[in-house]
Amino acid sequence: MNWLNALSDLSGRGIPAVLVTVAATDGSAPREAGTKMVVTPDDIVGTIGGGTLEFRAIEIARQMLTGKQGPSLRKFPLGPSMGQCCGGTMTLLFEPQRPDLFTVALFGAGHVGKAVVQVLGALPCKIRWFDPRPDAFPDHVPPGVSVEVTAAPEREVAALPDDAWLLIMSHSHALDLGIAAKALQEDRFAYIGLIGSETKRARFVKRFRELGLDEAQIAKLTCPIGIDGVNGKHPGEIAIATAAQLLQLREGARQDLRVVDESAA
């Protein structure tokens, strides 16, 4: 069960991996169905039999770790094309094991920002919390939350990881505008949410156009934030509605199993 211990350890450390399982064999094969191997960007735990097949499986697994692919089932002929003399076939199941962590960049430590941190702090996510006011942050924050005092929050956008989830709710409309414009220009984030009304959105859209953003970029702004049907103005209500929206969008991004016949490749 080394593979199970390895996955548990990797998940705890936030390291992605691919679990490779021998799903089926036909004819002569180096390992039996159920054999497992864990592949990370820099390490391997276990073996599915060695040789060219294992080398190819590791290569496929690491390619999967560089993108957003979901699980896939692949069939390999163990003949001359693989440089193995077994003569049978092996079907391998590749299951990406990405830590269930997502990075939330929260701009603003006001009442709503504090409520958002309390709600999201109970979820498997990493929160980077930005505000230029050091005294705006509480004395204690949940695990996984890093407080970052910055005089220019909009400059922090460039250093955020791809696919981060941005929540913009600072104490200043000017700051909100600068952060949102920078995020939309970068065009690489999973979500850009701006607190405010439809009127605020309309004003910001006008300014975005003046700044040269195109309609496709502007369309990636979510404002107002939060799931439909929750219209309360209390910070806690806004925080819960916003967290629900993030989880809903993440769930919709899951991918289905693909089947690939490597003998046809």
Secondary structure, 3 states (H helix, E strand, C coil): CHHHHHHHHHHHCCCCEEEEEEEEEECCCCCCCCCEEEECCCCEEECCCCHHHHHHHHHHHHHHHCCCCCCEEEEEECCHHHCCCCCCEEEEEEEEECCCCEEEEEECCCHHHHHHHHHHCCCCEEEEEEECCHHHCCCCCCCCEEEEECCCHHHHHHHCCCCCEEEECCCCHHHHHHHHHHHHHHCCCCEEEECCCHHHHHHHHHHHHHCCCCHHHHCCEECCCCCCCCCCCCHHHHHHHHHHHHHHHHHHCCCCCEEEEHHHC
